[in-house]
Amino acid sequence: MSKEKAAHQVLARKYRPQGFEELVGQPAVSQTLSNALTAKRVHHAYLFTGPRGCGKTTTARILAKGLNCEKGPTPAPCDECASCREIALSSSLDVLEMDAASHTGVDDVREVIIETVALAPTRDRYKVFIIDEAHMLSNSAFNALLKTIEEPPPHVVFILATTEVHKIPATIASRCQRFKFRPVAPDLLAGHLASIAKKEKVAVEPEALDLLSRAAEGSLRDAVSLLDQCRSVGEGKVTVESVREMFGFVPQDLLIGVAGALLARDPKALAGWLKKIYEEGVEPAQLLKDLRAAIEGVYLVKLGAGEPVDALWTKALAGASADGLGFLLRRLNRALEELRYGDSPRLALELGLFSAIEAAHDLGAWVARLEALEKRLAAGGGGSGLSPAPSLAAPRQAPAASLDEMDESEPEDELAPSAGPASRNPGPAITPPREPAPGGSIAWPALIEAVSKEKITLGSALEKGRGEPLPGGGYRILFAKNFDLDMAKRSAAVLEAALARLAGRPVALELALGAADAAPAGDIVDRGMPAPAPGADAPPGTRWKDIGEGASGGGAGGLKNAEGVFGGKARIIKKNAP
């Protein structure tokens, strides 16, 4: 029985790479070190950096074998001589491994390194010191090590491995050759796992390998350990269902259902999917992570920056824009942050998901529309173009494609109502009067409406500008502010597409400054004066003037119209004569 236990070896140790050619996902590192050994150009200190489980310590041992192999220095150690075998078993007297996580002090460095570095190797060519998790050393330990690393004996080689290179003092890092290890790509992980499964005669479904590769997050060691764990549970067979059950992955149909409800902005459907998720016992954090990963893949594809993703997700999110998916990703990230620091994971999940389908993100368009209305009222605009005032308790619903239009700095969570399954009835939208069609075959209001469907904030900027046809079939849009002009330049493709649809042909677009807002009416005091409370006296040096008193211009008429729209009493603050 004891022999059987001794013979058993976990897969992560059994299939640990023993040569540079066996390293997975680190071609630059293996090639550079191999060339150095071939040319006999060995540096006295190396710094291996990168995430956990990507091969730093394994590469350090392979390098030590290449330096001390009987056939070496060689990039292809024989794995048969005494030196190679002892290094593989971590029992070599000339290759000393120090775990800085448990030996952090200056006394540890002095005992293991400083007092032995001057001694010649017992048998091998080099005395190699491998310091794992080197960033855990204390400042005093680094200071004690500095002089030795700066001028070591010719028979000594240092190899420092760390996951947090920013914690390594610059005085140490500058004396080392630095090698950056990168996370192993999911396809390489899946291929490596398939190779191990074949050797171990384990039946593995391809989709299960993809799930294990994703769960490993770039760590080769974690991926092999997860395969070993699934093999034990499944009695030599690894299926998608067993992997999902073991690691809590959310079933695809539930993820697609939640994503569809978010994009359709259907709170009742979302509540139904959440109920099923709770019945499955899915962890809220796992749901958010899986949903974020799936949406991120489609988002990158829509931006033209990603690889093709699962056809199910491509079809499910076909109607979503990149802006909309970007907004959802930011909300999922925020929900994960709130979940990490909150005491109610379920509440954090519901608030994060339901708030993503509320209309508070349309606040930017509301502000722009109200500002435009205020300017027209102040300038004495007529009331014929004003629509009935909307209820601020029910903001206008925006299309799903414009989900990304809200600035993250706006207090959207405070404005959004409680995240419940009840749907909201959209209120009427403010429709400020627009300029007449500038001529030609392109109507200015139609252009504003077409652009607003794609980007609400850009549509609001157009409402404050004006358009005019150019000779030769082109079109010029003038903006009142540099900010609006810069935003339009960044979204020129949206404007050109809208012009082409309206004109039925490609239209040359020109963007410039030049649209001046109307000046305010003469008797209105500057905006710097605070508005008095209802029933209070007029500010010193001024007097109240009813809007009908001596009114002959359009300004009073505009305010009269405002009284009819909003109710209440409008008065003008009149400066007293000096």
C-alpha positions in Angstrom: 0.0 0.0 0.0 2.8 2.4 0.9 4.5 1.7 -2.5 1.3 2.6 -4.3 1.1 5.9 -2.5 4.7 6.6 -3.2 4.2 5.8 -6.9 1.3 8.2 -7.3 2.3 11.6 -8.6 0.0 14.5 -9.4 -0.2 15.5 -13.0 1.2 19.0 -12.4 4.5 17.4 -11.2 4.4 14.4 -13.5 4.2 16.5 -16.6 6.4 19.4 -15.4 8.6 20.5 -18.4 12.2 19.2 -18.2 13.7 21.0 -21.2 13.4 24.3 -23.0 11.5 22.6 -25.9 8.8 21.5 -23.4 8.0 24.9 -22.2 4.5 26.0 -23.2 3.6 29.5 -24.3 7.1 31.1 -23.6 8.9 30.9 -27.0 10.9 34.1 -26.5 12.3 33.1 -23.1 13.2 29.5 -24.1 14.9 30.7 -27.4 16.9 33.4 -25.7 18.2 31.2 -22.9 19.0 28.4 -25.3 21.0 30.7 -27.5 22.9 32.0 -24.5 23.8 28.5 -23.4 24.9 27.5 -26.9 27.2 30.6 -27.1 28.5 30.0 -23.5 27.4 33.6 -22.7 26.1 33.1 -19.2 25.0 36.1 -17.2 25.6 36.1 -13.4 22.0 37.1 -12.5 18.5 36.6 -14.0 15.2 38.1 -13.1 12.1 36.0 -14.2 8.8 38.0 -13.9 5.2 37.0 -14.7 2.0 35.7 -13.4 1.8 32.5 -11.3 2.0 29.1 -12.8 3.5 30.2 -16.2 6.9 28.5 -15.8 9.3 30.8 -14.0 10.6 28.3 -11.4 10.5 25.5 -13.9 12.6 27.5 -16.3 15.0 28.3 -13.5 15.6 24.6 -12.9 16.0 23.9 -16.6 18.6 26.7 -16.9 20.4 25.2 -13.8 20.4 21.8 -15.5 21.8 23.3 -18.7 24.6 25.0 -16.8 25.6 21.9 -14.7 24.8 19.0 -17.0 27.9 16.8 -17.7 27.4 17.6 -21.4 27.1 21.3 -20.7 26.8 24.1 -20.7 24.1 23.0 -23.1 20.5 24.1 -24.1 19.6 20.4 -24.1 20.4 18.8 -20.8 20.6 15.0 -20.8 18.3 14.4 -17.8 20.4 11.3 -17.2 23.5 12.4 -15.4 23.6 12.8 -11.6 23.4 16.6 -11.8 20.3 16.6 -14.0 18.5 14.1 -11.8 19.3 15.8 -8.6 18.2 19.2 -9.9 14.9 17.7 -11.1 14.3 16.4 -7.6 15.4 19.6 -5.9 18.2 17.7 -4.0 21.3 19.1 -5.7 23.9 20.6 -3.3 25.0 23.1 -5.9 21.6 24.3 -6.8 20.0 26.0 -3.8 16.4 27.0 -3.8 15.2 29.6 -1.4 11.5 30.4 -0.8 11.5 34.1 0.0 7.9 34.0 1.1 9.0 32.1 4.3 12.6 33.3 4.4 12.2 37.1 4.2 14.8 38.4 6.7 18.4 39.4 6.4 19.5 36.5 8.6 18.0 34.1 6.0 19.8 35.7 3.2 23.1 35.7 5.1 22.7 32.0 6.1 21.6 30.6 2.7 23.5 32.9 0.3 26.1 35.2 1.7 28.0 32.7 3.9 28.1 30.1 1.1 28.5 32.1 -2.0 32.3 32.2 -1.8 32.5 28.4 -1.5 33.3 26.5 -4.7 30.7 24.1 -6.1 30.7 20.7 -4.4 30.7 18.8 -7.7 29.0 20.8 -10.5 30.2 23.6 -12.8 28.2 26.4 -11.2 26.6 27.2 -7.8 23.1 28.3 -8.7 20.9 30.2 -6.2 17.1 30.2 -7.1 15.1 32.7 -5.1 11.4 32.2 -5.5 8.9 34.9 -4.7 11.9 37.3 -4.5 9.6 40.3 -3.9 8.9 39.0 -0.4 12.4 39.8 0.8 12.7 42.7 3.3 14.5 45.9 2.4 17.4 44.9 4.7 17.6 41.5 3.0 17.8 43.2 -0.4 20.5 45.5 0.9 22.5 42.6 2.2 22.1 40.8 -1.2 23.0 43.8 -3.3 26.8 43.7 -3.1 26.8 39.9 -3.8 24.7 40.2 -6.9 26.7 43.2 -8.1 30.1 41.4 -7.9 29.5 37.6 -7.5 32.3 35.0 -7.8 32.6 33.6 -11.4 31.1 30.3 -10.4 27.8 31.8 -9.0 24.5 32.4 -10.9 21.5 34.0 -9.3 17.9 33.4 -10.6 15.2 35.5 -9.0 11.6 34.7 -9.7 8.7 37.0 -8.8 5.0 37.7 -9.6 5.3 41.4 -8.5 8.3 42.9 -10.3 7.4 46.4 -9.1 8.4 45.4 -5.6 11.9 44.5 -6.6 14.3 47.4 -5.8 15.7 49.1 -8.9 19.3 48.5 -7.6 18.7 44.7 -7.8 16.7 44.6 -11.0 19.2 46.8 -12.9 21.9 44.1 -12.2 19.9 41.3 -13.7 18.9 40.1 -17.1 15.1 40.4 -17.1 12.8 37.9 -18.8 9.1 38.5 -18.9 6.8 35.4 -18.8 3.3 35.9 -20.2 0.1 34.1 -19.4 -0.4 31.0 -21.6 -3.0 31.5 -24.3 -6.2 29.5 -23.9 -5.7 27.6 -27.1 -2.2 26.5 -26.0 -3.6 25.5 -22.6 -6.4 23.4 -24.2 -3.9 21.7 -26.5 -1.5 20.9 -23.7 -4.4 19.5 -21.6 -5.6 17.3 -24.5 -2.1 15.9 -24.9 -1.9 15.0 -21.2 -5.4 13.5 -21.3 -4.4 11.3 -24.2 -1.3 10.1 -22.4 -3.3 9.4 -19.2 -6.1 7.8 -21.3 -8.8 10.2 -20.0 -11.8 10.9 -22.1 -12.3 14.6 -22.3 -14.9 16.6 -24.3 -13.4 19.5 -26.3 -15.8 22.0 -24.7 -14.7 20.8 -21.2 -11.1 21.6 -22.2 -12.1 25.1 -23.2 -13.8 25.6 -19.8 -10.7 24.4 -17.9 -8.5 26.6 -20.0 -10.6 29.6 -19.2 -10.8 28.8 -15.5 -7.0 28.6 -15.3 -6.6 32.2 -16.4 -3.3 31.7 -18.2 -1.7 29.5 -15.6 -0.4 26.2 -17.0 0.0 24.7 -13.5 -3.6 25.5 -12.6 -4.9 24.1 -15.8 -3.2 20.8 -15.3 -4.3 20.7 -11.6 -7.9 21.3 -12.6 -7.7 18.5 -15.2 -6.4 16.2 -12.5 -9.2 17.2 -10.2 -11.9 16.6 -12.8 -10.4 13.2 -13.7 -10.7 12.1 -10.1 -14.4 13.2 -9.8 -15.4 11.8 -13.2 -13.7 8.5 -12.8 -11.5 8.9 -15.9 -14.1 10.9 -17.9 -14.3 14.7 -18.1 -17.5 16.3 -19.5 -18.8 19.8 -19.8 -21.5 19.1 -17.2 -19.0 17.8 -14.7 -16.7 20.8 -15.1 -19.6 23.2 -14.8 -20.9 21.4 -11.7 -17.5 21.3 -10.1 -16.4 24.9 -10.7 -19.8 26.6 -10.6 -19.8 27.8 -14.2 -23.2 29.2 -15.3 -25.0 27.2 -18.1 -24.9 29.0 -21.5 -28.7 29.2 -21.8 -28.9 31.1 -18.5 -26.2 33.5 -19.5 -27.7 34.2 -23.0 -31.1 34.7 -21.3 -29.8 37.3 -18.9 -27.9 39.1 -21.7 -31.0 39.1 -23.9 -33.1 40.6 -21.1 -30.5 43.3 -20.5 -30.3 44.3 -24.2 -34.1 44.2 -24.5 -34.4 46.3 -21.3 -37.0 43.9 -20.0 -37.0 43.8 -16.2 -39.7 41.1 -16.0 -37.7 38.7 -18.2 -34.5 39.5 -16.2 -36.3 38.7 -13.0 -37.4 35.4 -14.4 -33.9 34.5 -15.4 -32.5 35.5 -12.0 -35.0 33.2 -10.3 -33.7 30.3 -12.4 -30.2 31.2 -11.5 -31.0 31.3 -7.8 -32.6 27.9 -8.1 -29.4 26.6 -9.7 -27.4 27.9 -6.8 -25.0 29.9 -9.0 -22.7 32.3 -7.1 -23.5 36.0 -8.0 -19.8 36.7 -8.6 -19.5 33.7 -11.0 -22.5 34.9 -12.9 -21.1 38.4 -13.4 -17.7 37.1 -14.4 -19.1 34.6 -16.9 -21.5 37.1 -18.3 -18.7 39.7 -18.6 -16.4 37.3 -20.3 -19.0 36.3 -22.9 -20.1 39.8 -23.7 -16.4 41.0 -23.9 -15.7 38.5 -26.7 -18.6 39.8 -28.8 -17.7 43.4 -27.9 -14.1 43.0 -29.2 -15.4 41.4 -32.4 -17.8 44.3 -33.1 -14.8 46.7 -32.6 -12.8 44.6 -35.1 -10.2 43.8 -32.4 -11.1 40.3 -31.4 -11.1 36.7 -32.6 -14.4 35.0 -33.6 -16.4 33.8 -30.7 -19.1 31.2 -30.0 -21.8 31.3 -32.7 -24.5 31.2 -30.0 -23.3 34.5 -28.6 -22.7 36.1 -32.0 -26.4 35.4 -32.8 -27.7 36.4 -29.4 -25.9 39.8 -29.4 -26.3 40.5 -33.1 -28.6 43.4 -32.6 -26.4 45.2 -30.0 -24.0 47.9 -30.9 -20.4 48.2 -29.6 -21.4 51.2 -27.5 -24.2 49.3 -25.9 -22.0 46.3 -25.0 -19.4 48.7 -23.7 -21.9 50.2 -21.3 -23.0 46.8 -20.1 -19.4 45.8 -19.5 -18.8 48.8 -17.4 -21.9 48.2 -15.3 -20.9 44.5 -14.8 -17.5 45.7 -13.6 -19.1 48.1 -11.2 -21.4 45.4 -9.9 -18.4 43.1 -9.2 -16.7 45.9 -7.3 -19.8 46.5 -5.2 -20.2 42.8 -4.6 -16.6 42.5 -3.4 -17.1 45.1 -0.7 -20.8 44.6 0.2 -22.4 42.2 2.7 -25.2 41.1 0.4 -24.0 39.5 -2.8 -27.6 38.9 -4.1 -28.6 42.6 -3.6 -25.4 43.8 -5.3 -26.2 41.5 -8.3 -29.7 42.7 -8.6 -28.8 46.4 -8.3 -26.1 46.0 -10.9 -28.2 44.2 -13.4 -31.5 46.1 -13.0 -29.8 49.4 -13.0 -28.2 48.5 -16.3 -31.7 48.5 -18.0 -33.0 51.7 -16.4 -33.2 55.0 -18.3 -31.0 57.0 -16.0 -28.2 56.8 -18.5 -30.2 59.2 -20.7 -29.5 62.0 -18.3 -27.0 63.6 -20.6 -29.6 64.0 -23.3 -32.1 65.4 -20.8 -29.6 68.1 -19.7 -28.8 69.1 -23.3 -32.5 69.3 -24.2 -33.4 71.4 -21.1 -30.5 73.7 -21.8 -31.7 74.2 -25.4 -35.2 74.9 -24.1 -33.9 77.4 -21.5 -32.0 79.3 -24.2 -35.0 79.5 -26.5 -37.2 80.8 -23.6 -34.6 83.4 -22.7 -34.4 84.5 -26.3 -38.2 84.8 -26.5 -38.8 81.8 -28.6 -42.4 81.1 -29.5 -44.4 78.4 -27.8 -45.7 76.6 -30.8 -42.7 74.3 -30.9 -43.0 73.2 -27.3 -44.3 69.9 -26.3 -46.1 69.2 -23.0 -43.7 69.1 -20.1 -42.6 65.6 -19.2 -42.6 64.0 -15.8 -39.1 63.9 -14.4 -40.0 60.7 -12.5 -40.2 58.8 -15.8 -37.3 59.7 -18.0 -37.5 58.9 -21.7 -36.4 55.4 -22.6 -33.5 55.2 -25.0 -32.8 52.5 -27.5 -30.5 49.6 -26.4 -28.0 50.7 -29.0 -27.3 53.9 -27.0 -26.6 52.3 -23.7 -23.1 53.7 -23.7 -24.1 57.3 -24.0 -24.0 58.1 -20.3 -20.9 59.6 -18.8 -19.7 57.4 -16.0 -19.2 60.5 -13.8 -23.0 61.2 -13.7 -24.8 60.1 -10.6 -26.8 57.5 -12.4 -27.3 55.1 -9.6 -28.8 57.8 -7.4 -31.2 58.8 -10.1 -32.3 55.3 -11.1 -35.3 53.9 -9.2 -35.0 50.8 -7.0 -34.0 47.7 -9.0 -37.2 45.7 -9.0 -39.0 43.6 -11.6 -41.7 46.2 -12.3 -41.4 47.8 -15.7 -41.4 51.6 -16.2 -43.7 53.6 -18.5 -41.7 56.0 -20.5 -42.8 59.6 -20.3 -43.0 62.0 -23.2 -39.8 63.5 -24.4 -39.1 67.2 -24.7 -38.9 68.1 -28.4 -37.3 71.6 -28.8 -38.1 73.5 -31.9 -35.5 72.8 -34.6 -34.3 74.8 -37.6 -36.0 74.3 -40.9 -34.4 72.1 -43.5 -31.3 73.8 -44.7 -32.1 73.0 -48.3 -31.2 70.3 -50.8 -32.4 66.7 -50.2 -31.2 66.6 -46.5 -33.6 67.8 -43.9 -31.9 69.1 -40.7 -34.5 67.7 -38.3 -34.3 64.3 -40.1 -30.5 64.3 -39.7 -30.8 65.1 -36.0 -33.3 62.3 -35.5 -31.2 59.8 -37.4 -28.0 60.6 -35.5 -29.8 60.6 -32.2 -30.7 56.9 -32.7 -27.0 56.1 -32.9 -25.6 58.5 -30.4 -27.8 60.6 -28.2 -25.1 63.1 -27.1 -24.1 63.7 -30.7 -27.7 64.4 -31.6 -28.0 66.9 -28.8 -24.9 68.6 -30.1 -26.5 68.9 -33.5 -29.6 70.6 -32.0 -27.3 73.4 -30.9 -25.7 73.7 -34.3 -26.9 74.2 -37.9 -26.3 72.6 -41.2 -26.0 73.9 -44.7 -25.5 72.3 -48.2 -22.3 73.0 -50.1 -21.8 73.4 -53.8 -21.1 70.1 -55.5 -23.4 68.1 -53.2 -21.4 68.3 -50.0 -22.7 69.3 -46.5 -21.3 71.5 -43.8 -22.3 71.3 -40.1 -21.4 74.2 -37.9 -21.1 73.9 -34.1 -21.3 76.6 -31.4 -18.7 75.0 -29.1 -15.3 73.4 -29.6 -16.4 70.5 -27.3 -19.3 69.6 -29.7 -17.0 70.0 -32.7 -14.4 67.6 -31.3 -17.1 65.0 -30.4 -18.5 65.3 -34.0 -15.0 64.7 -35.4 -14.6 61.6 -33.4 -18.0 60.4 -34.7 -17.6 61.6 -38.2 -18.4 58.1 -39.5 -21.8 58.2 -37.8 -22.6 61.6 -39.4 -21.5 60.5 -42.9 -23.6 57.3 -42.7 -26.7 59.2 -41.7 -26.2 61.8 -44.5 -25.7 59.0 -47.0 -29.0 57.3 -45.9 -30.9 60.6 -46.1 -29.5 61.7 -49.4 -29.3 58.3 -51.0 -25.7 58.8 -52.0 -22.3 59.5 -50.4 -22.1 63.0 -49.1 -18.8 64.9 -48.5 -18.9 66.2 -44.9 -17.3 69.3 -43.5 -17.2 70.1 -39.8 -16.5 73.6 -38.4 -17.2 76.2 -35.8 -19.7 79.0 -36.5 -23.2 78.4 -35.2 -23.8 81.2 -32.7 -26.5 80.8 -30.1 -29.2 83.6 -29.9 -28.4 86.4 -27.4 -30.6 86.7 -24.3 -33.4 89.2 -24.0 -32.4 92.7 -22.9 -34.0 93.1 -19.5 -32.9 89.7 -18.0 -30.2 90.1 -15.3 -27.0 88.1 -15.9 -27.0 84.4 -14.8 -24.6 85.1 -11.9 -27.5 86.6 -9.8 -29.1 84.0 -7.6 -32.8 83.2 -8.1 -34.9 84.5 -5.2 -37.2 82.2 -3.3 -40.9 82.3 -4.1 -42.6 85.2 -2.4 -39.4 87.0 -1.6 -38.6 90.6 -2.4 -36.6 91.4 -5.5 -32.8 91.7 -4.9 -31.4 95.1 -3.9 -31.1 97.5 -6.8 -33.8 95.7 -8.8 -37.6 95.4 -9.0 -40.1 92.9 -10.1 -41.6 93.3 -13.6 -44.5 91.1 -14.7 -44.1 89.6 -18.1 -47.1 91.5 -19.4 -45.9 94.9 -18.2 -45.0 97.0 -21.3 -44.5 93.8 -23.3 -44.1 94.3 -27.0 -41.4 91.8 -28.0 -41.2 88.1 -28.3 -39.3 87.7 -25.0 -42.4 88.3 -22.9 -44.4 86.1 -25.2 -41.9 83.3 -24.7 -42.2 83.5 -21.0 -46.0 83.6 -21.2 -45.8 80.4 -23.2 -43.5 78.9 -20.6 -46.2 79.7 -17.9 -48.7 77.8 -20.0 -46.3 74.8 -20.3 -44.8 74.6 -16.8 -47.5 76.4 -14.7 -46.7 79.0 -12.0 -45.9 82.7 -12.4 -43.0 84.0 -14.4 -41.4 87.4 -13.5 -38.5 89.4 -14.8 -36.0 91.1 -12.6 -35.7 94.7 -13.8 -32.6 96.7 -12.9 -33.4 100.1 -11.4 -32.3 103.2 -13.3 -29.0 104.6 -11.8 
